[in-house]
Amino acid sequence: MSLLVCITQRDNTKLLNELSAQLPEVDIFEWPHCPDLAQVEFVLAWNAPDELWTQLPNLKVVQSYGAGVDGIAMHLLPEHVTVTRIVDVQLTKDMAQYVLTHVLAHKLRLKQYFVQQQQGVWKPKRAHQGNHVGIMGLGELGQAVARKLIDNGFTVSGWSASEKCIDHVNTYAGQAKLNLFLANLDYLVCLLPLTAHTRGILNKSIFSLLPNHCVLINVARGRHLVEEDLIWALDNNELAAASLDVFAQEPLDSEHPFWLHPSITITPHCAALTSITTASEQIAENYLSLLNSEVLANTVDRSKGY
């Protein structure tokens, strides 16, 4: 049995070296350089080409190289294939700090003051008074962000597909409760998994239901957002501002209108980066679990997509 790494559009040298150190007796190959695909039962993947999956007759496990699984075309995998993901404690902490930072940056008008500095303008103003943050997606990341915000004095509401009960969080579930969740928010944070149901969920109809002073923070996936609808909302005072860490196409095209929009803050998908060491340890553990017919960690419910 061999391990195949198929993570496209990046240099995987460090990752391959780390995996080799974790699994010194295992044959590890990087797509497309694999002498015998029939020997592959375990694939580490992100944005793998669709044609790969039909060439793996003995595939048993696909490990996502990330906390999400939207980089894996699960609909192309045979039903018996198990899908797993990375769970990184430090990544979770980083995400919570990132969201808190961007909420505070807007609340304290930091971007406005950066512009004033460039203009040589001295014009102090009170901080924005809004204190209510809504989080779409109450999985591991969403709950960590909620705790961090609560610890810093914010009121937090959360919305998810299924019912959740979380201390000090006002929770809403299902499409029927979405309008109620959105009605009184000062900040809207998207941390949803990307599925067929959530793709394009950040759109004109959602923005029109939010208070017009609300700020959008998207740290989930770029495909959650209908980009032209965000520009419409900002230009028509349906939203006050947006902080975006993820985009439909990455890197963001140099001509994209987001770059120069005065109400948009951009970061280059850096809110929470997976540790190569942590990822390699979990990949190695799952590979050995498969080898020894043991239960794998961090498996995904393929019917839900997360």
C-alpha positions as CSV (number, residue, x, y, z in Angstrom):
1,M,0.0,0.0,0.0
2,S,1.3,3.5,-0.9
3,L,0.3,7.0,0.0
4,L,-0.4,9.5,-2.9
5,V,-0.2,13.2,-2.4
6,C,-2.3,15.3,-4.8
7,I,-2.3,18.9,-3.6
8,T,-2.3,21.2,-6.6
9,Q,-1.1,24.8,-7.1
10,R,1.5,24.7,-4.3
11,D,5.0,23.5,-3.6
12,N,4.7,20.4,-1.4
13,T,8.4,19.8,-0.7
14,K,8.2,20.5,3.0
15,L,5.0,18.5,3.4
16,L,6.5,15.5,1.6
17,N,9.7,15.7,3.7
18,E,7.6,15.8,6.9
19,L,5.4,12.9,5.8
20,S,8.5,10.8,5.0
21,A,9.9,11.5,8.4
22,Q,6.6,10.4,10.0
23,L,6.2,7.3,7.8
24,P,9.8,6.2,6.9
25,E,8.8,2.8,5.7
26,V,6.0,3.9,3.4
27,D,6.2,4.7,-0.3
28,I,5.0,8.2,-0.7
29,F,4.4,9.6,-4.2
30,E,3.3,13.0,-5.5
31,W,0.8,13.1,-8.4
32,P,1.3,12.6,-11.2
33,H,4.5,10.7,-10.5
34,C,3.2,7.3,-9.2
35,P,4.4,4.1,-10.8
36,D,1.4,2.0,-9.8
37,L,-1.9,3.6,-9.0
38,A,-3.5,0.3,-8.2
39,Q,-1.3,0.2,-5.0
40,V,-2.8,3.4,-3.8
41,E,-5.4,3.1,-1.0
42,F,-4.8,6.4,0.8
43,V,-4.8,9.8,-0.9
44,L,-3.9,13.2,0.6
45,A,-5.8,15.7,-1.6
46,W,-6.7,19.3,-2.2
47,N,-8.1,20.4,-5.5
48,A,-7.1,17.1,-7.2
49,P,-8.1,16.8,-10.9
50,D,-11.4,15.0,-11.4
51,E,-9.7,12.4,-13.6
52,L,-7.6,11.1,-10.8
53,W,-10.4,9.3,-9.0
54,T,-11.3,6.9,-11.8
55,Q,-7.6,5.7,-11.9
56,L,-7.6,4.4,-8.3
57,P,-9.3,1.0,-8.2
58,N,-8.3,0.2,-4.6
59,L,-8.9,3.6,-3.0
60,K,-10.2,3.4,0.6
61,V,-9.4,6.8,2.2
62,V,-9.2,10.4,1.1
63,Q,-7.6,12.8,3.6
64,S,-8.3,16.4,3.1
65,Y,-5.3,18.7,3.5
66,G,-7.3,21.3,5.5
67,A,-10.1,21.7,8.1
68,G,-12.7,21.7,5.3
69,V,-13.4,19.2,2.5
70,D,-14.6,21.5,-0.3
71,G,-11.2,20.9,-2.0
72,I,-12.3,17.3,-2.6
73,A,-14.9,16.3,-5.2
74,M,-16.7,13.9,-3.0
75,H,-19.5,13.2,-5.5
76,L,-16.8,11.5,-7.7
77,L,-15.7,9.1,-5.0
78,P,-17.1,5.6,-4.6
79,E,-19.5,5.3,-1.7
80,H,-17.2,3.0,0.3
81,V,-14.4,5.6,0.4
82,T,-13.9,7.3,3.8
83,V,-13.1,11.1,3.8
84,T,-11.2,12.6,6.7
85,R,-10.0,16.1,7.5
86,I,-7.3,18.0,9.5
87,V,-8.2,19.3,13.0
88,D,-5.6,21.8,14.2
89,V,-6.0,23.4,17.6
90,Q,-3.6,26.3,16.8
91,L,-5.6,27.0,13.6
92,T,-8.7,27.2,15.7
93,K,-7.1,29.7,18.0
94,D,-5.7,31.7,15.1
95,M,-9.2,32.0,13.5
96,A,-10.7,33.2,16.7
97,Q,-8.0,35.9,17.1
98,Y,-8.4,37.0,13.4
99,V,-12.1,37.5,13.7
100,L,-11.8,39.4,17.0
101,T,-9.1,41.6,15.5
102,H,-11.2,42.5,12.5
103,V,-14.3,43.2,14.6
104,L,-12.2,45.5,16.8
105,A,-10.5,47.1,13.9
106,H,-13.8,48.3,12.5
107,K,-15.2,49.1,15.9
108,L,-12.2,51.4,16.6
109,R,-12.2,52.9,13.1
110,L,-8.6,51.8,12.4
111,K,-8.9,51.8,8.6
112,Q,-10.4,55.3,8.7
113,Y,-7.4,56.5,10.8
114,F,-4.9,54.9,8.5
115,V,-6.4,56.9,5.6
116,Q,-6.4,60.1,7.8
117,Q,-2.7,59.5,8.6
118,Q,-1.8,59.4,4.9
119,Q,-3.8,62.7,4.4
120,G,-2.3,64.4,7.5
121,V,-5.8,64.7,9.0
122,W,-6.4,64.9,12.8
123,K,-10.0,64.0,13.4
124,P,-10.9,61.8,16.4
125,K,-14.3,60.1,16.6
126,R,-15.9,57.8,19.1
127,A,-15.7,54.1,18.5
128,H,-18.7,52.4,16.8
129,Q,-21.1,51.3,19.5
130,G,-22.4,48.1,17.9
131,N,-21.6,45.1,20.0
132,H,-23.7,42.2,18.5
133,V,-21.8,39.6,16.4
134,G,-23.6,36.9,14.4
135,I,-21.8,33.8,13.4
136,M,-23.0,31.7,10.5
137,G,-21.7,28.2,11.2
138,L,-21.4,26.8,14.7
139,G,-18.9,24.0,14.2
140,E,-15.5,23.8,16.0
141,L,-14.3,27.1,14.4
142,G,-17.6,28.9,14.9
143,Q,-17.8,28.0,18.6
144,A,-14.2,29.0,19.2
145,V,-14.8,32.4,17.6
146,A,-18.0,32.8,19.7
147,R,-16.0,32.1,23.0
148,K,-13.3,34.6,22.1
149,L,-15.9,37.3,21.3
150,I,-17.8,36.6,24.5
151,D,-14.6,36.8,26.5
152,N,-14.1,40.2,25.1
153,G,-17.5,41.6,26.0
154,F,-19.4,41.0,22.7
155,T,-23.0,39.7,22.4
156,V,-23.0,36.7,20.2
157,S,-25.7,35.0,18.2
158,G,-25.2,32.0,16.0
159,W,-27.0,30.3,13.1
160,S,-26.5,26.7,11.9
161,A,-28.3,24.1,9.8
162,S,-29.1,22.0,12.9
163,E,-30.0,23.0,16.5
164,K,-27.1,23.8,18.8
165,C,-27.0,24.7,22.5
166,I,-24.0,26.8,23.4
167,D,-23.5,28.7,26.6
168,H,-24.0,32.5,26.3
169,V,-24.8,32.3,22.6
170,N,-28.3,33.0,21.2
171,T,-28.7,30.2,18.7
172,Y,-30.9,29.9,15.6
173,A,-31.3,26.9,13.3
174,G,-32.6,26.3,9.8
175,Q,-33.8,28.5,7.0
176,A,-37.0,29.5,8.9
177,K,-34.9,31.2,11.6
178,L,-32.3,32.9,9.3
179,N,-34.2,36.2,9.0
180,L,-34.6,36.5,12.8
181,F,-30.9,35.8,13.2
182,L,-29.9,38.5,10.8
183,A,-32.3,41.3,12.0
184,N,-30.2,43.1,14.6
185,L,-26.5,42.3,13.9
186,D,-23.6,44.7,13.9
187,Y,-21.2,42.2,12.5
188,L,-21.9,39.1,10.4
189,V,-19.1,36.4,10.4
190,C,-19.3,33.5,7.9
191,L,-17.8,30.2,9.1
192,L,-20.0,27.8,7.2
193,P,-18.8,24.7,5.5
194,L,-19.0,25.1,1.7
195,T,-21.8,22.8,0.4
196,A,-24.4,22.9,-2.3
197,H,-26.8,24.5,0.2
198,T,-24.3,27.3,1.4
199,R,-22.7,28.2,-2.0
200,G,-23.6,31.8,-2.7
201,I,-25.4,32.2,0.6
202,L,-23.9,35.7,1.1
203,N,-26.0,37.5,-1.5
204,K,-28.2,40.5,-2.1
205,S,-31.2,39.0,-0.2
206,I,-29.1,38.3,2.9
207,F,-27.5,41.8,2.8
208,S,-30.9,43.5,2.4
209,L,-32.0,41.9,5.7
210,L,-29.1,43.1,7.7
211,P,-28.9,46.6,9.3
212,N,-27.2,48.9,7.0
213,H,-24.4,49.6,9.5
214,C,-23.5,45.9,9.6
215,V,-20.0,44.7,8.7
216,L,-19.4,41.4,6.8
217,I,-16.4,39.2,7.8
218,N,-15.9,36.2,5.5
219,V,-13.3,33.7,6.7
220,A,-15.0,30.5,5.3
221,R,-14.7,30.1,1.6
222,G,-14.8,32.6,-1.3
223,R,-17.7,30.7,-3.0
224,H,-20.0,31.5,-0.1
225,L,-20.0,35.1,-1.4
226,V,-21.7,36.5,-4.5
227,E,-19.1,39.1,-5.2
228,E,-21.1,41.5,-7.3
229,D,-23.9,41.5,-4.7
230,L,-21.4,42.6,-2.0
231,I,-20.2,45.5,-4.2
232,W,-23.9,46.4,-4.7
233,A,-24.6,46.3,-1.0
234,L,-21.6,48.5,-0.1
235,D,-22.3,51.0,-2.9
236,N,-26.0,51.3,-2.0
237,N,-25.4,51.6,1.8
238,E,-26.9,48.2,2.5
239,L,-23.7,47.3,4.4
240,A,-21.1,49.5,6.1
241,A,-17.9,47.4,5.3
242,A,-16.5,44.0,4.6
243,S,-13.3,42.1,5.7
244,L,-12.5,39.3,3.3
245,D,-9.9,36.6,3.7
246,V,-11.2,34.1,1.1
247,F,-12.1,34.5,-2.6
248,A,-13.7,32.6,-5.4
249,Q,-10.4,32.7,-7.3
250,E,-7.1,32.8,-5.4
251,P,-4.8,34.7,-5.7
252,L,-7.2,37.5,-6.3
253,D,-6.8,38.9,-9.8
254,S,-4.8,42.2,-9.9
255,E,-7.7,43.9,-11.7
256,H,-10.4,42.7,-9.3
257,P,-12.6,45.6,-8.0
258,F,-12.2,44.5,-4.4
259,W,-8.6,45.7,-4.3
260,L,-9.5,49.4,-4.5
261,H,-12.9,49.5,-2.9
262,P,-12.7,51.8,0.1
263,S,-15.1,49.7,2.2
264,I,-13.3,46.4,1.7
265,T,-10.4,45.1,3.7
266,I,-8.5,42.2,2.1
267,T,-6.1,39.6,3.6
268,P,-4.5,36.8,1.5
269,H,-6.3,33.7,2.9
270,C,-4.1,33.9,6.1
271,A,-6.7,33.9,8.9
272,A,-5.8,30.4,10.0
273,L,-3.1,28.4,8.2
274,T,-2.6,24.7,8.7
275,S,0.6,23.6,10.4
276,I,2.6,21.2,8.3
277,T,3.8,19.4,11.4
278,T,0.3,19.0,12.9
279,A,-1.2,18.0,9.5
280,S,1.6,15.4,8.9
281,E,1.1,13.8,12.3
282,Q,-2.6,13.4,11.7
283,I,-2.2,12.1,8.2
284,A,0.4,9.6,9.4
285,E,-1.9,8.5,12.2
286,N,-4.8,7.9,9.8
287,Y,-2.6,6.1,7.3
288,L,-1.4,3.7,10.1
289,S,-5.0,3.3,11.3
290,L,-6.0,2.2,7.8
291,L,-3.1,-0.2,7.6
292,N,-4.0,-1.7,11.0
293,S,-7.8,-1.7,10.3
294,E,-8.4,0.8,13.1
295,V,-10.9,3.6,13.3
296,L,-9.8,6.8,11.5
297,A,-9.8,10.2,13.2
298,N,-11.8,13.2,12.1
299,T,-14.0,11.5,9.5
300,V,-16.5,13.4,7.5
301,D,-20.2,12.7,7.1
302,R,-20.3,12.6,3.3
303,S,-24.1,13.0,3.2
304,K,-23.7,16.5,4.9
305,G,-20.5,17.4,3.3
306,Y,-18.7,18.2,6.6
